[in-house]
Amino acid sequence: MMEKVFLKRTSRVLAGHLWVFSNELTSSPRMHGPGSIVEVYDSKETFIGKGYINPNSLIAVRLLTRQREEINADFFRKRIADALSYRKRFLPEGVSGRLVYSEGDFLPGLIVDRYAGCLVVQLLTAGMERQRDILLDLLDEMLSPEMIVLKNDNQNRTLEGLALEKTVVRGAAGAALSITEGDICSEVDPMSGQKTGFFLDQRENRLAFSRLVSGGRGLDLFCYSGAWGLHLARKGAHVTFVDSSEAAIKQTKSNAEMNALAGKCAFVKADVFNFLKREVASGNKYDFIVLDPPAFVKSKGKLKEGLRGYREINAMAMSVVSQKGLLATSSCSHHVDKTAFLDMLQHAAKDAGRNVRVLELRSQGRDHPVLLSMPETEYLKCAFLVL
């Protein structure tokens, strides 16, 4: 017999949301094993769907289907095939990118990124961890990668009661991977790099901003591997790359050299807040700035504190942008919604004493599809501003 759970409230789930919280269940989830498949019903015993449960998580159930179907290899094969078909339809052929985006592809807890012949897989939940062998075999069968890296180092796993790990599960680690974005080549390290090795979600934003720049002098702040600024250097600009990580600066220098752009680049290892404070004090001005910080808000409880950080750093960036200059600024904190992001920017502009126009308000790339019924699937906010 299939295990069953019953819901007290169903309006959000019936509207298309894929999460059931523990306090929405009529009984404790403690009787169920982490990651086990359950049928979900309302209080009148009307079938709602199937998903997997984790009694150790605030998100008790993540729905996989609204149909009475088996959750097996054929189910996951179809779901992965649908995700690949979406990318084939809406993305340039052959580009590196995200092939499976968790809830955005109706596979909650599964991330699959492709870098050339390498797949980087993240199993973020106990439910997907239980399907590990099936998923890895299917990815191998359907995509024939040269290498599969299992990068299970995301802190979400800790919340799910899972261990952190990084390992090569297919093929062998060898030379550094190289990918192409537009006409810029970048090295990717899926084992040691941030996220799965590269910030794929900003690809379309980087290309769009590069079309607005045709020279001048600017900053790439929190540069990581330099993906934003190298596009701008290719357009004839001189770009100063700033990051507090020695490894990031080293990677950016290597990528600049690989693209024959080192002569248009400068590199500064520094805390970005401290760097901007010095630039404001010195009166330096720049034609454009890219500001792509890490998530300042890791939880709802840190929202006010994180927004203060975003406001401070954006105000300083606005202060050093020249008249009619451009600022590309982002937040990847999913607890900061669009309204809060724009409100923060408005306050930052007031602090900087600048009149600011919004040229574009953008989000994550098409390979990170947003599910309309789940605002949580949209986490990236990116604004192009004219000062």
Secondary structure, DSSP 8 states (H G I E B T S, - for coil): --EEEEES--HHHHTT--EEEGGGBSS-GGGS-TT-EEEEEETT--EEEEEEE-TTSSEEEEEEESSS---SHHHHHHHHHHHHHHHHHHS-TT--EEEEEGGGGT-TTEEEEEETTEEEEEE-SHHHHHTHHHHHHHHHHHH--SEEEEEE--THHHHTT---EEEEEES---S-EEEEETTEEEEE-TTTSSTTSS-GGGHHHHHHHHTT--S-EEEEET-TTTHHHHHHHHTT-EEEEEES-HHHHHHHHHHHHHTT-GGGEEEEES-HHHHHHHHHHHT--EEEEEE----S-SSGGGHHHHHHHHHHHHHHHHHTEEEEEEEEEEE--TTS-HHHHHHHHHHHHHHHT---EEEEEE-S-TTS---TT-GGG---EEEEEE-
